């Protein structure tokens, strides 16, 4: 799954569900944060992005969903159930029961 994602990033066709520096590599990037509805200028970056709703349809549309923080506001089983691939950098999916093969711990 990771190789497929990297291939899509290389060909400028990746759709990723969390904001990261992947955008600078050509990936289309969205983010969801219940506490930050819009990004604002930080240091040298001004992403001008708005948090997208975290729906089953949105999750299915992404090639990968990157979890970069562990918010109690999220239902991580819901995320895993509907995502193709989940890259978990915070062990937020530790209690997920279904879909463990879709999770990559980073």
C-alpha positions in Angstrom: 0.0 0.0 0.0 2.8 2.4 0.8 4.5 1.8 -2.6 1.2 2.5 -4.3 0.8 5.8 -2.4 4.4 6.8 -3.2 3.8 6.1 -6.9 0.7 8.3 -6.9 2.7 11.1 -5.2 5.4 10.8 -7.8 2.9 11.1 -10.6 1.0 14.0 -9.0 -2.1 12.0 -8.6 -2.2 11.3 -4.8 -5.1 12.5 -2.7 -4.1 12.6 1.0 -6.5 13.3 3.9 -4.3 15.3 6.3 -2.2 18.4 5.9 1.6 17.7 5.7 4.5 18.8 3.6 3.3 16.2 1.0 1.7 19.2 -0.7 5.1 20.5 -1.7 5.7 17.1 -3.4 2.6 17.5 -5.6 0.0 15.7 -3.5 -3.5 17.1 -3.1 -3.9 17.6 0.6 -6.9 18.2 2.8 -7.1 18.3 6.6 -9.7 17.9 9.3 -9.3 19.4 12.8 -12.4 20.1 15.0 -10.4 22.7 16.9 -8.8 24.6 13.9 -11.5 25.3 11.2 -9.0 27.3 9.1 -5.3 27.5 8.8 -3.6 30.8 9.4 -0.2 32.2 8.5 2.6 30.5 10.4 6.2 31.4 9.9 6.8 31.4 6.2 3.7 29.4 5.3 0.2 30.5 4.6 -1.8 27.4 3.4 -5.2 29.2 3.2 -7.0 25.9 3.9 -10.3 25.1 5.6 -11.0 21.9 7.6 -13.1 19.4 5.6 -15.8 17.4 7.2 -14.7 13.9 8.2 -17.3 11.7 6.5 -17.2 8.2 5.2 -17.3 9.5 1.6 -14.4 11.8 2.2 -12.3 9.1 3.8 -13.0 6.7 0.9 -11.8 9.3 -1.6 -8.3 9.6 -0.1 -5.4 7.3 -1.0 -4.1 7.7 2.6 -5.2 9.3 5.8 -2.3 10.5 8.0 -3.0 10.8 11.8 -0.7 13.4 13.2 -2.3 13.9 16.5 -4.4 11.9 18.9 -7.7 13.9 19.5 -10.3 12.4 21.7 -12.9 14.0 19.4 -12.2 11.3 16.7 -13.7 7.9 16.3 -10.6 6.1 15.0 -12.5 2.9 14.2 -14.7 5.0 11.9 -11.6 6.4 10.2 -10.1 3.0 9.7 -13.4 1.5 8.6 -13.7 4.0 5.7 -10.1 4.8 4.8 -8.0 2.8 2.2 -4.8 3.3 4.2 -4.1 4.9 7.6 -0.7 6.1 8.5 -0.8 6.5 12.3 2.0 8.6 13.8 0.5 8.8 17.3 -0.7 5.3 18.0 -4.2 6.7 17.9 -5.5 3.5 16.4 -4.3 1.3 19.3 -7.8 0.3 20.3 -9.1 -0.3 16.7 -10.4 -3.8 16.3 -11.3 -4.0 12.6 -9.1 -3.2 9.6 -5.7 -3.5 11.3 -4.1 -4.5 8.0 -4.9 -1.0 6.7 -2.9 0.7 9.4 0.8 1.6 9.1 2.5 2.8 12.3 4.9 5.6 11.6 
